[in-house]
């Protein structure tokens, strides 16, 4: 794939995280009852960075958990009739809590739908919000993020590649053309 443009570098990603962290605190009037759920894979480092920034601002760490939605995806329903979250990795009570789902990119909305299904199997939060680094449009489901780092209109022939140093060894967001 050929990179067409770098849309966020390391500093821009840091600024987006700072802004989103402040928006989360402001909208929820603090961090009481707040939990961040990083959608596997790149939602996890994004959630960890948001939690670090929130801690820097508020002085308290926000709980984070990993949400693995693999078996909730609608393109796997033929193979897995009854998906379940691995509860051994999940040790938080989300009942009555504000859960912020965190992911790197929102596209069609199907990943978020799968995350909501997984979340419902874990408990009954009082509120669910969505934070994404990139909103690239092309929604197939009526899902809209509450917090967005950057809106990037794309064509369906383009790919948005998010890199976090924790996973990829560097921080950047680029647009590439599909072959």
Backbone as a printed PyTorch tensor [residue, N CA C, xyz], in Angstrom:
tensor([[[  0.8310,  -1.1770,   0.0000],
         [  0.0000,   0.0000,   0.0000],
         [  0.8790,   1.2450,   0.0000]],

        [[  0.4020,   2.2370,  -0.6860],
         [  1.1370,   3.4920,  -0.7640],
         [  0.4760,   4.5180,   0.1590]],

        [[  1.2950,   5.1250,   1.0230],
         [  0.7850,   6.1600,   1.9250],
         [  0.4740,   7.4110,   1.1220]],

        [[ -0.7540,   7.8800,   1.2500],
         [ -1.1640,   9.1080,   0.5650],
         [ -0.8640,  10.3370,   1.4050]],

        [[ -1.1000,  10.2240,   2.7250],
         [ -0.8880,  11.3750,   3.5990],
         [ -0.7850,  10.9290,   5.0510]],

        [[  0.0480,  11.6210,   5.7990],
         [  0.0970,  11.4650,   7.2520],
         [ -0.8800,  12.5080,   7.7950]],

        [[ -1.9080,  12.0620,   8.4960],
         [ -2.9120,  13.0250,   8.9710],
         [ -2.7130,  13.4070,  10.4360]],

        [[ -2.0470,  12.5460,  11.2210],
         [ -1.6760,  12.8960,  12.5840],
         [ -0.2760,  12.3620,  12.8620]],

        [[  0.5710,  13.2180,  13.4300],
         [  1.8750,  12.7540,  13.8780],
         [  1.8180,  12.5720,  15.3920]],

        [[  2.9520,  12.2840,  16.0120],
         [  2.9850,  12.0130,  17.4510],
         [  2.4300,  13.1810,  18.2680]],

        [[  2.8110,  14.3950,  17.9410],
         [  2.3380,  15.5570,  18.6920],
         [  0.8370,  15.7760,  18.5050]],

        [[  0.3480,  15.5920,  17.2970],
         [ -1.0830,  15.7740,  17.0340],
         [ -1.9080,  14.7140,  17.7640]],

        [[ -1.3960,  13.4930,  17.8350],
         [ -2.0900,  12.4370,  18.5860],
         [ -2.1400,  12.8330,  20.0610]],

        [[ -1.0430,  13.3390,  20.5900],
         [ -1.0010,  13.7850,  21.9850],
         [ -1.9910,  14.8980,  22.2690]],

        [[ -2.0980,  15.8610,  21.3410],
         [ -3.0670,  16.9520,  21.5150],
         [ -4.4980,  16.4270,  21.4850]],

        [[ -4.7800,  15.4880,  20.5870],
         [ -6.1290,  14.9120,  20.5020],
         [ -6.4720,  14.1740,  21.7990]],

        [[ -5.5240,  13.4470,  22.3470],
         [ -5.7530,  12.7190,  23.5960],
         [ -6.0300,  13.6920,  24.7370]],

        [[ -5.2630,  14.7670,  24.8060],
         [ -5.4850,  15.7800,  25.8480],
         [ -6.8830,  16.3810,  25.7320]],

        [[ -7.2770,  16.7170,  24.5200],
         [ -8.6030,  17.3190,  24.3050],
         [ -9.7160,  16.3440,  24.6650]],

        [[ -9.6100,  15.1060,  24.2110],
         [-10.6450,  14.1070,  24.4980],
         [-10.7230,  13.8330,  26.0030]],

        [[ -9.5770,  13.7430,  26.6780],
         [ -9.5750,  13.5120,  28.1270],
         [-10.3160,  14.6340,  28.8460]],

        [[-10.0410,  15.8740,  28.4550],
         [-10.7290,  17.0130,  29.0630],
         [-12.2250,  16.9870,  28.7660]],

        [[-12.6040,  16.6140,  27.5450],
         [-14.0240,  16.5380,  27.1850],
         [-14.7440,  15.4640,  27.9980]],

        [[-14.0850,  14.3270,  28.2140],
         [-14.6850,  13.2440,  29.0090],
         [-14.9240,  13.7230,  30.4380]],

        [[-13.9320,  14.3680,  31.0170],
         [-14.0610,  14.8800,  32.3880],
         [-15.1880,  15.9060,  32.4650]],

        [[-15.2010,  16.8340,  31.5160],
         [-16.2050,  17.8990,  31.5360],
         [-17.6220,  17.3530,  31.3490]],

        [[-17.8120,  16.5000,  30.3610],
         [-19.1540,  15.9790,  30.0790],
         [-19.7050,  15.1510,  31.2290]],

        [[-18.8140,  14.4510,  31.9430],
         [-19.2520,  13.5780,  33.0340],
         [-19.1210,  14.2330,  34.4100]],

        [[-18.7920,  15.5270,  34.4080],
         [-18.6580,  16.3000,  35.6550],
         [-17.7070,  15.6200,  36.6310]],

        [[-16.5610,  15.2210,  36.1000],
         [-15.5560,  14.5260,  36.8980],
         [-15.4040,  13.0930,  36.4300]],

        [[-14.7800,  12.2820,  37.2890],
         [-14.4790,  10.9050,  36.8860],
         [-15.1110,   9.8560,  37.7970]],

        [[-16.0080,  10.2890,  38.6820],
         [-16.7000,   9.3260,  39.5470],
         [-17.4850,   8.3420,  38.6790]],

        [[-17.3690,   7.0720,  38.9980],
         [-18.1020,   6.0020,  38.2980],
         [-17.7140,   5.8560,  36.8320]],

        [[-16.5450,   6.3450,  36.4350],
         [-16.0930,   6.2760,  35.0440],
         [-15.1610,   5.0870,  34.8530]],

        [[-15.3840,   4.3480,  33.7800],
         [-14.5270,   3.2220,  33.3940],
         [-14.2520,   3.3500,  31.9050]],

        [[-13.0020,   3.1160,  31.4930],
         [-12.6430,   3.1010,  30.0780],
         [-12.5240,   1.6540,  29.6170]],

        [[-13.1080,   1.3450,  28.4680],
         [-13.0500,   0.0030,  27.8850],
         [-12.3570,   0.0970,  26.5330]],

        [[-11.1140,  -0.3420,  26.4740],
         [-10.3510,  -0.3180,  25.2270],
         [-10.7110,  -1.5060,  24.3580]],

        [[-11.1710,  -1.2330,  23.1450],
         [-11.5240,  -2.3020,  22.2130],
         [-10.2300,  -2.8250,  21.5960]],

        [[-10.0400,  -4.1250,  21.7250],
         [ -8.8240,  -4.7710,  21.2420],
         [ -8.6800,  -4.5710,  19.7400]],

        [[ -7.6280,  -4.1610,  19.2020],
         [ -6.2560,  -4.0970,  19.6420],
         [ -5.8250,  -2.6570,  19.9370]],

        [[ -6.0330,  -1.7400,  19.0120],
         [ -5.4910,  -0.3920,  19.1940],
         [ -6.3400,   0.5090,  20.0730]],

        [[ -7.5030,   0.0610,  20.4680],
         [ -8.2660,   0.8040,  21.4530],
         [ -7.6390,   0.7110,  22.8350]],

        [[ -6.8390,  -0.3170,  23.0590],
         [ -6.2200,  -0.5210,  24.3700],
         [ -5.1530,   0.5460,  24.6640]],

        [[ -4.1460,   0.7400,  23.7930],
         [ -3.1760,   1.8000,  24.1070],
         [ -3.8130,   3.1870,  24.1140]],

        [[ -4.8250,   3.3980,  23.2860],
         [ -5.5310,   4.6730,  23.2720],
         [ -6.2280,   4.8900,  24.6230]],

        [[ -6.9030,   3.8590,  25.1530],
         [ -7.5660,   3.9460,  26.4560],
         [ -6.5420,   4.1820,  27.5730]],

        [[ -5.4060,   3.5100,  27.4980],
         [ -4.3680,   3.6910,  28.5190],
         [ -3.8340,   5.1220,  28.5090]],

        [[ -3.6530,   5.6820,  27.3350],
         [ -3.1740,   7.0600,  27.2390],
         [ -4.2270,   8.0510,  27.7420]],

        [[ -5.4920,   7.7790,  27.4240],
         [ -6.5620,   8.6290,  27.9520],
         [ -6.5910,   8.5630,  29.4780]],

        [[ -6.4610,   7.3700,  30.0270],
         [ -6.4680,   7.2070,  31.4850],
         [ -5.2980,   7.9420,  32.1240]],

        [[ -4.1250,   7.8620,  31.5060],
         [ -2.9510,   8.5760,  32.0230],
         [ -3.1880,  10.0830,  32.0110]],

        [[ -3.7640,  10.5930,  30.9390],
         [ -4.0230,  12.0320,  30.8280],
         [ -5.0930,  12.4570,  31.8380]],

        [[ -6.1450,  11.6590,  31.9950],
         [ -7.1850,  11.9640,  32.9770],
         [ -6.5820,  11.9790,  34.3830]],

        [[ -5.7000,  11.0350,  34.6800],
         [ -5.0310,  10.9840,  35.9810],
         [ -4.1720,  12.2350,  36.1860]],

        [[ -3.4870,  12.6500,  35.1340],
         [ -2.6630,  13.8600,  35.1990],
         [ -3.5260,  15.0890,  35.5280]],

        [[ -4.7270,  15.1380,  34.9790],
         [ -5.6240,  16.2760,  35.1820],
         [ -6.3480,  16.1890,  36.5310]],

        [[ -6.8800,  15.0040,  36.8510],
         [ -7.7430,  14.8380,  38.0220],
         [ -7.0280,  14.3020,  39.2600]],

        [[ -5.8590,  13.7170,  39.0780],
         [ -5.1300,  13.1830,  40.2210],
         [ -5.5350,  11.7880,  40.6420]],

        [[ -6.4290,  11.1370,  39.8800],
         [ -6.8670,   9.7750,  40.1800],
         [ -6.8940,   8.9600,  38.8940]],

        [[ -6.5110,   7.7010,  39.0150],
         [ -6.5010,   6.7990,  37.8660],
         [ -7.9140,   6.2780,  37.5930]],

        [[ -8.3010,   6.3000,  36.3450],
         [ -9.5880,   5.7510,  35.9220],
         [ -9.3710,   4.2740,  35.5840]],

        [[-10.2490,   3.3850,  36.0540],
         [-10.0970,   1.9640,  35.7160],
         [-10.2300,   1.7390,  34.2000]],

        [[ -9.4430,   0.7910,  33.7070],
         [ -9.4670,   0.4230,  32.2830],
         [ -9.6410,  -1.0860,  32.2030]],

        [[-10.4040,  -1.5270,  31.2110],
         [-10.3900,  -2.9480,  30.9010],
         [-10.3620,  -3.1350,  29.4000]],

        [[ -9.9190,  -4.3160,  29.0080],
         [ -9.8290,  -4.6760,  27.6010],
         [-11.1140,  -5.3640,  27.1840]],

        [[-11.6630,  -4.9270,  26.0780],
         [-12.8670,  -5.5430,  25.5470],
         [-12.4960,  -6.2490,  24.2400]],

        [[-12.4880,  -7.5740,  24.2890],
         [-12.1920,  -8.3790,  23.1080],
         [-13.5210,  -8.7660,  22.4700]],

        [[-13.7880,  -8.2070,  21.2960],
         [-15.0860,  -8.4050,  20.6520],
         [-15.0440,  -9.4400,  19.5370]],

        [[-13.9550, -10.1820,  19.4540],
         [-13.7530, -11.1230,  18.3500],
         [-14.9750, -11.9810,  18.0890]],

        [[-15.5350, -12.5690,  19.1330],
         [-16.6340, -13.5110,  18.9500],
         [-18.0010, -12.8410,  18.8760]],

        [[-18.0220, -11.5030,  18.8780],
         [-19.2660, -10.7550,  18.7560],
         [-19.4360, -10.1450,  17.3690]],

        [[-18.4260, -10.2810,  16.5480],
         [-18.4740,  -9.6830,  15.2210],
         [-19.5280, -10.3940,  14.3720]],

        [[-20.2810,  -9.6200,  13.5830],
         [-21.3420, -10.2310,  12.7860],
         [-20.8140, -11.0490,  11.6210]],

        [[-19.5370, -10.8910,  11.2920],
         [-18.9770, -11.7090,  10.2150],
         [-18.4570, -13.0500,  10.7380]],

        [[-18.5880, -13.3250,  12.0420],
         [-18.1750, -14.6100,  12.6130],
         [-19.3480, -15.4070,  13.1560]],

        [[-20.5520, -14.9080,  12.9890],
         [-21.7120, -15.5640,  13.6120],
         [-21.9630, -16.9750,  13.0880]],

        [[-21.5170, -17.2780,  11.9100],
         [-21.6960, -18.6370,  11.4110],
         [-20.8660, -19.6290,  12.2130]],

        [[-19.6570, -19.2480,  12.5620],
         [-18.7660, -20.1510,  13.2790],
         [-19.0300, -20.1690,  14.7780]],

        [[-19.5040, -19.0590,  15.3360],
         [-19.6850, -18.9530,  16.7840],
         [-21.1130, -18.5170,  17.0860]],

        [[-21.9520, -19.4680,  17.3990],
         [-23.3660, -19.1650,  17.6160],
         [-23.6140, -18.4210,  18.9290]],

        [[-22.8590, -18.7290,  19.9890],
         [-23.0870, -18.1050,  21.2770],
         [-21.7920, -17.4840,  21.7980]],

        [[-21.5000, -16.2610,  21.3680],
         [-20.2640, -15.6190,  21.8010],
         [-20.2940, -15.2830,  23.2890]],

        [[-19.1140, -15.2910,  23.9120],
         [-19.0130, -14.9310,  25.3130],
         [-17.7210, -14.1670,  25.5560]],

        [[-17.7760, -13.2120,  26.4870],
         [-16.5860, -12.5000,  26.9090],
         [-15.8390, -13.3990,  27.8770]],

        [[-14.5120, -13.4160,  27.7760],
         [-13.6980, -14.1810,  28.6980],
         [-13.7160, -13.4760,  30.0520]],

        [[-14.5100, -13.9640,  30.9740],
         [-14.6870, -13.3040,  32.2760],
         [-13.4570, -13.4000,  33.1620]],

        [[-12.5410, -14.3460,  32.9060],
         [-11.3250, -14.4210,  33.7180],
         [-10.4850, -13.1670,  33.5330]],

        [[-10.5540, -12.5350,  32.3710],
         [ -9.7900, -11.3180,  32.1140],
         [-10.5580, -10.0690,  32.5480]],

        [[-11.7910, -10.2380,  32.9490],
         [-12.6520,  -9.1070,  33.2790],
         [-13.0130,  -9.1570,  34.7570]],

        [[-12.5510,  -8.1710,  35.5220],
         [-12.7980,  -8.2020,  36.9630],
         [-13.4290,  -6.9070,  37.4730]],

        [[-14.1920,  -6.2460,  36.6540],
         [-14.8350,  -4.9800,  37.0340],
         [-16.3440,  -5.1420,  37.0340]],

        [[-16.9710,  -4.4790,  37.9790],
         [-18.4210,  -4.4000,  37.9890],
         [-18.7870,  -3.1190,  37.2270]],

        [[-19.4740,  -3.2560,  36.1100],
         [-19.8380,  -2.0740,  35.3210],
         [-21.2720,  -1.6280,  35.5770]],

        [[-21.9940,  -2.3500,  36.4220],
         [-23.3820,  -1.9740,  36.7240],
         [-23.4250,  -0.5600,  37.3080]],

        [[-24.2270,   0.2920,  36.7030],
         [-24.3930,   1.6530,  37.1790],
         [-23.2260,   2.5820,  36.8830]],

        [[-22.2340,   2.1210,  36.1750],
         [-21.0510,   2.9240,  35.8510],
         [-21.2100,   3.5960,  34.4850]],

        [[-20.4040,   4.6220,  34.2710],
         [-20.3050,   5.2560,  32.9490],
         [-19.1380,   4.5740,  32.2450]],

        [[-19.4230,   3.8760,  31.1690],
         [-18.3830,   3.1690,  30.4270],
         [-18.1180,   3.9190,  29.1240]],

        [[-16.8580,   4.2820,  28.9270],
         [-16.4540,   4.9180,  27.6790],
         [-15.7530,   3.8600,  26.8450]],

        [[-16.3920,   3.4480,  25.7440],
         [-15.7560,   2.5510,  24.7890],
         [-14.7040,   3.3590,  24.0460]],

        [[-13.5180,   2.7890,  23.8800],
         [-12.4120,   3.5080,  23.2540],
         [-11.8800,   2.6690,  22.0940]],

        [[-11.8270,   3.2830,  20.9010],
         [-11.2730,   2.5940,  19.7310],
         [-10.4880,   3.5900,  18.8860]],

        [[ -9.6540,   3.0630,  18.0050],
         [ -8.8120,   3.9430,  17.1940],
         [ -9.5800,   4.5920,  16.0510]],

        [[-10.3810,   3.8140,  15.3220],
         [-11.0880,   4.3280,  14.1380],
         [-12.5320,   3.8430,  14.1590]],

        [[-13.4500,   4.7230,  13.7910],
         [-14.8210,   4.2800,  13.5400],
         [-15.0690,   4.4190,  12.0430]],

        [[-15.6370,   3.3650,  11.4870],
         [-15.8960,   3.3100,  10.0470],
         [-17.3700,   2.9860,   9.8550]],

        [[-17.7250,   1.7370,   9.7020],
         [-19.1190,   1.3560,   9.4480],
         [-19.9730,   1.3560,  10.7080]],

        [[-19.3470,   1.1970,  11.8660],
         [-20.0640,   1.1130,  13.1300],
         [-20.2400,  -0.3150,  13.6160]],

        [[-19.8510,  -1.2810,  12.8200],
         [-20.0570,  -2.6840,  13.1870],
         [-19.1860,  -3.1290,  14.3620]],

        [[-17.9820,  -2.5990,  14.4680],
         [-17.1320,  -2.9210,  15.6190],
         [-17.7780,  -2.4060,  16.9010]],

        [[-18.3170,  -1.2060,  16.8630],
         [-18.9600,  -0.6320,  18.0410],
         [-20.2090,  -1.4250,  18.4050]],

        [[-20.9790,  -1.8550,  17.4160],
         [-22.1530,  -2.6830,  17.6940],
         [-21.7390,  -3.9660,  18.4020]],

        [[-20.6660,  -4.5900,  17.9430],
         [-20.1680,  -5.8050,  18.5880],
         [-19.6970,  -5.5060,  20.0110]],

        [[-19.0530,  -4.3560,  20.2160],
         [-18.5910,  -3.9690,  21.5530],
         [-19.7780,  -3.7540,  22.4890]],

        [[-20.8440,  -3.1570,  21.9900],
         [-22.0440,  -2.9590,  22.8120],
         [-22.6590,  -4.2990,  23.2100]],

        [[-22.6910,  -5.2530,  22.2840],
         [-23.1950,  -6.5890,  22.6050],
         [-22.3500,  -7.2340,  23.7080]],

        [[-21.0300,  -7.1200,  23.5920],
         [-20.1290,  -7.6910,  24.5980],
         [-20.3310,  -7.0040,  25.9470]],

        [[-20.4980,  -5.7050,  25.9280],
         [-20.6800,  -4.9380,  27.1590],
         [-21.9510,  -5.3500,  27.8910]],

        [[-23.0270,  -5.5590,  27.1540],
         [-24.3010,  -5.9650,  27.7490],
         [-24.1640,  -7.3250,  28.4380]],

        [[-23.3150,  -8.1830,  27.8950],
         [-23.0960,  -9.4820,  28.5400],
         [-22.3410,  -9.3480,  29.8640]],

        [[-21.6730,  -8.2200,  30.0740],
         [-20.8720,  -8.0150,  31.2810],
         [-21.6220,  -7.2940,  32.3930]],

        [[-22.6870,  -6.6020,  32.0400],
         [-23.4240,  -5.8690,  33.0610],
         [-24.2980,  -4.7960,  32.4530]],

        [[-24.7650,  -3.9100,  33.3290],
         [-25.6870,  -2.8590,  32.8980],
         [-25.1470,  -1.4960,  33.3270]],

        [[-24.3390,  -0.8790,  32.4510],
         [-23.8270,   0.4510,  32.7880],
         [-24.9500,   1.4840,  32.7830]],

        [[-24.7550,   2.5790,  33.5270],
         [-25.7510,   3.6440,  33.5310],
         [-25.7120,   4.4260,  32.2270]],

        [[-24.5250,   4.4640,  31.6180],
         [-24.3510,   5.2110,  30.3780],
         [-23.1680,   4.6120,  29.6260]],

        [[-23.2690,   4.5990,  28.3030],
         [-22.1550,   4.1650,  27.4600],
         [-21.8470,   5.3040,  26.5000]],

        [[-20.5750,   5.6690,  26.4400],
         [-20.1160,   6.7090,  25.5280],
         [-19.0440,   6.1020,  24.6370]],

        [[-18.7270,   6.7940,  23.5500],
         [-17.7510,   6.2920,  22.5900],
         [-16.7080,   7.3560,  22.2930]],

        [[-15.4340,   6.9760,  22.4390],
         [-14.3110,   7.8450,  22.0920],
         [-13.4890,   7.1710,  20.9990]],

        [[-13.2320,   7.9140,  19.9210],
         [-12.4090,   7.3980,  18.8250],
         [-11.3600,   8.4400,  18.4490]],

        [[-10.2220,   7.9590,  17.9960],
         [ -9.1960,   8.8870,  17.5340],
         [ -9.5610,   9.4410,  16.1630]],

        [[-10.0840,   8.5650,  15.2760],
         [-10.4240,   8.9570,  13.9030],
         [-11.8440,   8.5250,  13.5690]],

        [[-12.6250,   9.4590,  13.0380],
         [-13.9430,   9.1460,  12.4790],
         [-13.8170,   9.3380,  10.9760]],

        [[-13.8870,   8.2380,  10.2420],
         [-13.7040,   8.3180,   8.7910],
         [-15.0020,   8.2770,   7.9960]],

        [[-16.1410,   8.2550,   8.6910],
         [-17.4190,   8.2680,   7.9920],
         [-17.8210,   6.8980,   7.4740]],

        [[-18.7740,   6.8590,   6.5570],
         [-19.2710,   5.6350,   5.8960],
         [-20.0380,   4.7210,   6.8380]],

        [[-20.7920,   5.2800,   7.7780],
         [-21.5230,   4.4830,   8.7420],
         [-22.5970,   3.6530,   8.0740]],

        [[-22.7170,   2.3980,   8.5050],
         [-23.7860,   1.5020,   8.0810],
         [-24.8330,   1.3440,   9.1860]],

        [[-24.4720,   1.7370,  10.3890],
         [-25.3630,   1.6470,  11.5430],
         [-25.4820,   3.0330,  12.1700]],

        [[-26.5900,   3.3060,  12.8500],
         [-26.7950,   4.6410,  13.4310],
         [-26.0020,   4.8260,  14.7300]],

        [[-24.6870,   4.8790,  14.5900],
         [-23.7820,   5.0190,  15.7320],
         [-22.9210,   6.2500,  15.4980]],

        [[-22.8270,   7.0910,  16.5360],
         [-22.0260,   8.3090,  16.4230],
         [-21.1560,   8.4480,  17.6740]],

        [[-19.8650,   8.7030,  17.5060],
         [-19.0030,   8.8480,  18.6810],
         [-19.2990,  10.1320,  19.4590]],

        [[-19.0760,  10.0610,  20.7720],
         [-19.2320,  11.2230,  21.6410],
         [-17.9760,  12.0860,  21.6240]],

        [[-16.8310,  11.4440,  21.4310],
         [-15.5380,  12.1310,  21.4560],
         [-14.7310,  11.6970,  20.2380]],

        [[-14.2470,  12.6740,  19.4820],
         [-13.5170,  12.3790,  18.2400],
         [-12.2230,  13.1810,  18.2230]],

        [[-11.1210,  12.4880,  17.9570],
         [ -9.8420,  13.1760,  17.8150],
         [ -9.7840,  13.9780,  16.5310]],

        [[-10.1990,  13.3490,  15.4240],
         [-10.1950,  14.0260,  14.1290],
         [-11.1880,  13.3500,  13.1960]],

        [[-11.9780,  14.1660,  12.5060],
         [-12.8590,  13.6710,  11.4430],
         [-12.0550,  13.6820,  10.1520]],

        [[-12.0170,  12.5450,   9.4770],
         [-11.2410,  12.4190,   8.2490],
         [-12.1320,  11.8040,   7.1720]],

        [[-12.7350,  12.6410,   6.3230],
         [-13.5410,  12.0890,   5.2270],
         [-12.6490,  11.2520,   4.3080]],

        [[-13.0860,  10.0430,   4.0290],
         [-12.3010,   9.1410,   3.1940],
         [-13.1950,   8.5360,   2.1210]],

        [[-12.5530,   7.9600,   1.1380],
         [-13.2980,   7.1540,   0.1710],
         [-13.2180,   5.7100,   0.6350]],

        [[-14.0760,   4.8780,   0.1080],
         [-14.0460,   3.4620,   0.4890],
         [-12.7970,   2.7630,  -0.0330]],

        [[-12.1150,   3.3670,  -0.9950],
         [-10.8990,   2.7470,  -1.5290],
         [ -9.6660,   3.1130,  -0.7000]],

        [[ -9.8610,   3.9130,   0.3480],
         [ -8.7430,   4.3020,   1.1960],
         [ -8.7740,   3.5330,   2.5120]],

        [[ -7.6070,   3.3970,   3.1040],
         [ -7.4660,   2.7790,   4.4190],
         [ -6.9140,   3.8250,   5.3750]],

        [[ -7.3810,   3.7970,   6.6040],
         [ -6.8200,   4.6440,   7.6490],
         [ -5.9920,   3.7270,   8.5420]],

        [[ -4.7050,   4.0160,   8.6260],
         [ -3.7900,   3.1920,   9.4090],
         [ -3.3570,   3.9750,  10.6430]],

        [[ -3.7440,   3.4630,  11.8210],
         [ -3.3560,   4.0810,  13.0820],
         [ -2.2210,   3.2530,  13.6740]],

        [[ -1.1540,   3.9320,  14.0340],
         [ -0.0190,   3.2820,  14.6890],
         [  0.1880,   3.9020,  16.0640]],

        [[  0.2830,   3.0460,  17.0790],
         [  0.6500,   3.4680,  18.4230],
         [  1.9710,   2.7970,  18.7590]],

        [[  2.8690,   3.5090,  19.3950],
         [  4.1940,   2.9560,  19.6810],
         [  4.1120,   1.6840,  20.5150]],

        [[  3.0940,   1.5540,  21.3770],
         [  2.9570,   0.3650,  22.2080],
         [  2.7170,  -0.8960,  21.3670]],

        [[  2.1090,  -0.7450,  20.2180],
         [  1.7770,  -1.8770,  19.3470],
         [  2.6780,  -1.9110,  18.1160]],

        [[  2.9160,  -0.7290,  17.5210],
         [  3.5820,  -0.6380,  16.2270],
         [  4.9800,  -0.0230,  16.2690]],

        [[  5.3960,   0.4460,  17.4340],
         [  6.7260,   1.0340,  17.5460],
         [  6.8110,   2.5030,  17.1770]],

        [[  5.6930,   3.1150,  16.7670],
         [  5.6790,   4.5390,  16.4290],
         [  4.2500,   5.0590,  16.5030]],

        [[  4.1410,   6.3900,  16.5980],
         [  2.8360,   7.0440,  16.6400],
         [  2.6020,   7.7850,  15.3380]],

        [[  1.5300,   7.4150,  14.6420],
         [  1.1150,   8.1710,  13.4610],
         [ -0.2190,   7.6450,  12.9690]],

        [[ -0.9100,   8.4990,  12.2270],
         [ -2.1350,   8.0950,  11.5390],
         [ -1.9470,   8.5070,  10.0870]],

        [[ -2.1200,   7.5350,   9.1950],
         [ -1.9080,   7.7900,   7.7700],
         [ -3.0820,   7.2690,   6.9590]],

        [[ -3.2580,   7.8530,   5.7900],
         [ -4.2340,   7.3710,   4.8160],
         [ -3.4570,   6.6980,   3.6970]],

        [[ -3.8860,   5.4920,   3.3420],
         [ -3.2790,   4.7310,   2.2580],
         [ -4.3540,   4.3580,   1.2580]],

        [[ -3.9380,   4.1000,   0.0580],
         [ -4.8450,   3.6520,  -1.0160],
         [ -4.8330,   2.1350,  -1.0430]],

        [[ -6.0270,   1.5130,  -1.0900],
         [ -6.1000,   0.0530,  -1.2450],
         [ -5.5720,  -0.3090,  -2.6150]],

        [[ -4.9650,  -1.4780,  -2.6810],
         [ -4.4640,  -1.9420,  -3.9900],
         [ -5.5840,  -2.4160,  -4.8630]]])
